[in-house]
Amino acid sequence: MGNKLTESVRRAFLVLEAFSITSPAMALQEVANKVGLPKVTTLRYLHTLMLLGYVLREGKSGLYRLGPKVLDMGFTVLGNMELRQVAMPYLDELSRISDQNVSLGILDKTEIMYVERIRRRHIVNIYGVGSRVSSYRTSIGRALLAYLPETKLRRLVAEILKQPETAKHLGPKGERFFSLLKQVRQKGYALINGEFIPGMRAIGAPVLDAKGVAEGAVNISVYSAEVSLEKLVNRHVPLLLETVRKISLVRGCPPATAAVLGDIKTSQGPV
């Protein structure tokens, strides 16, 4: 009896582990193929996991995906760890799947500080861990600022406008920047397309905390000559949004709030 129970638990975890950034939602046959179990057996495990709240089934498509109760599986411990430590496995996977450089940054007053960078490609003039740069100049900064409470955002923009040359980028009172940040929030991601570093493009998306406020942001940076704007938006944005959605859930963000990040439509065009 004990061996049978152990095998059942092992198979249940195999089913859960079949879901990933590249396969967040799958049909029954896809799950069965991934775990190497018969279709009928896989369906039995999926049904049990659905009853327990660990797996959800989409009504229209019939696809299966992980449910919010997965967060109860050891994520209480992770929630008390530093953001960088929590994010690392997700950043690694994003970098591997996208085959691009990935960074994590936090807001420090009016600047962005890079706290992690995973390099897959050599890029000159790129910011390293510990580097600081004015938040309005980066996709990470724009993604962070867009998800701040309005009072704090306006206070920070007022401080940024005290810096030389910023008004021409943000507008005399920041009105141009506020409009841009509104678009970032609507889309769920920010895009820098060679405005400050010629030949470079970057997309950034926020990591949300338990209150739905950005506590950090993740970005993917690419050479314009290697990755077209269309490819960056259509292929890499969904991967980025799925990554920050997962990290946000681990950080305690309510599933309904975090789900918005994963459901953003890239067909609206880039910011």
N, C-alpha and C positions, 0 to 999 in steps of 0.2 A: 504493500500500500504506500509505504514511504517513497519508494523509487518512482512509482507512478505519479505521485503528487509532485515530486521534484521535477520530473520530466514535463509535467503540465505547466509548472511555473516557468521552466526554461523556455518552453514554446511560447508562452504568453509574452515573455520579454522579447523573444525573437520577433514577434508580430509588432510590438511597440517600436523596436529598433529599426524596423523596415522603413519607417517614415523618416525623411530627411529634408534638407533644404531643396534638393533637386526633385524629391518625390513627396511633397507635403500632402498630396491627396491622390489616392490610388483606387482603381477598381479591384474587385475581389481577386480576379485572376492575377493581377499584378502583385498583390500582396502574397498570394500563394507561391508565385514564381520566386519572389525574393527570399522567402523563408524556407522554401523547399518542402512544403507540406501539401498534401492533397487539398483540392479546392473545398471539399466538404468539411475537412478538419479545420482549415483556415477560417471558414465561415463560422464554425462553432466557437472558435477563440475570439473572433471579432465580435460576435453576438454577446459573449460573456463580458468582454471589455467595454462594450457599449452600455450594458446594464449597470456596470460599475462606474461609468462616467469617464473612462480613460480613452475612449474612441467615440467619434461622432460620425454619422452618415448623412451626407448632404441629400436633401430631398429631391431636387431636380436632376442632378447628375448621377446620384446613387454612389458617389465616390466616398471613400472612407478617409478620415483625417484624425489626428490626435485631438483629444478633448482637453479642457482646462484642468481636469483633475490630475493630469500627468504631473502638474506642478507640485502636487503633494508628495511625490516620490523623491524625497531627499532635497528638494529645493529650498526648504526652510533653512538648512545649513548654508546653501549657496547664497541665499538672500542676505546673510550677514557678512559675506566676504566683500572685498573691494570690487568695484565695478570692473576693473581691469582683469582681475582673476576670473570673475564670472564670465566675462566676454571672450576670454582667450580661445576656448575650443570653437566657438562660433566664428570668430575672426579667422582662425586657421582654416576652417571648412570653407568659408566664403572666399578666401584667397586661393585655395586649391581649386575650387569649382570655377571661379572667374578667371583664374590664371593672371591675376593682377595684384598690384600693391594695395594693401588694406590698412587703414589707420583708425585709431580710436582717440577722440579728443574730449576734453572737458572745458567748461567756461571758467575763466579766472578773471573776474572783473570784466574788462572790455576785451580781453584777449582769449584766444584759444590756446590751450596747452596740450600738446600731443603726448599721450601717456602710453601708447602702444603703436607699433608699426610692424607689419609683416611684409617683407620685401620679396617679391618674385621677379622683379625686373629692375634693372639699374636705371634710375632716373636722376638726372642732374638737377640741382637747385630744388630739391624736395626736402620738406621739413622732417627732421628726425625726432626721436623721443626726447621730450624735454623742451623742444622748440616752442616758441610763443609767436603768435602773429595776430594782428587785429582781426576780430571775429567777422567783420563784414567782408573780408577779403577771401574767405574760405567757405567751401560747401559745408564743412562741419559747423562752422560758426553760424551760418545762415540757418541750418537745420535746428541748431540749439535755440537760437534767438526766436525763431518762429513759434516755438512751443513754450515760451515763457509767459507768465501772467503779464497782462498788458501794462500794469503799473511798473513792474520791474523792467520790462522791455523799453518803455519810454524813457525811464531813468538812464538805462545803459546807452541808448541811442544818443541821448543828450550829452553824455560823457564822450562818446565816440566822435560826435560832431565838433568837439573841442580840438581834435587832432587836425593837423594841417592837411589840406587837400581832400578831406573827407566829404565836404559839402557837394563837390562836383559829382561824387559817386552816389550819395544818398539823397541829395536834394537839400536846399538851405535849412529846412526844418526836419529833414528825414522823411519827407512825404513819399519820395520815390522808393526809399528802402522799405517803409511800412507796406506799401503796395506790393513790393516783391515778396516780402515775408508772408503776406496774406496768401499769395499764390503757392508759396512753399508749403504752407499748412494745408491748403486745399489738395495739393498733389501728394504730400507726404515725404517729399524729398527736395533737395536744393541741387542746382547744377551750376558749376563754374565752367565757362567755355572760353578759356584763353584770355579772360579779362585782365588778369594780373600776372600770369606766367604764360607768355606766348607758347603755343604748341602743346599746352596741357589742358586736359579736361578732368573734371572730378564731379562725382555725385555724392551727396551726404544725406543721411537720414537719422532721426533722433532715437535715442534710447529713453523710454519714458519710465518714470518711477511710479510708486503706488498712487500718487495723486494725478498721474497723467502729465506731469511736467518733465521736460527734458533734463536729464542729469548727465548726459553725454551724447555723442553722436559718432557714427561710423561712416567712413567714406571709402570710395574706390577711386584711385587716380590713374589716368592713362595718358599715353601720348596721342595727340590728335591724329598724327600720321598713321598710327597703328589701329586705332579704334574710332570708327565713324560715330557721329552724334546719334544717328539712328540705332546703331548697334548698342551704344552705351545705354540709351534709354530703353530699348525694347528687350535686350538680353540681360544687362547687368542691374538695372533698377529693380526688377522683380526679385532677384537674388539678394540684393541689399535690403529691400523692405522685409523679406522673410527673415533675414538675419536679425535685424533690429527688433522685429516683432517677438522673436524667441527670447532675445536677451531681455526685452522689456517685461515679458511674462515672468522670467526668473527673478527680476528685480521687484516683483510684486505689483506690476501694472495690471489693473483689472482686464480680464480677457476681452470684454466688449470694446474697451478703449484700445488695447493693443491690436485687435483684429482690424481696425481701420488702416493700420500701416500695411498689413498684408493684402488688403483689398483695393489699394489705390490703382487706378487705371492709368497706364502709361500712354494711352492713345491721346490724352489731352495735349501732348507735346511737352517739351522740356521747359523748365523755368529758366 
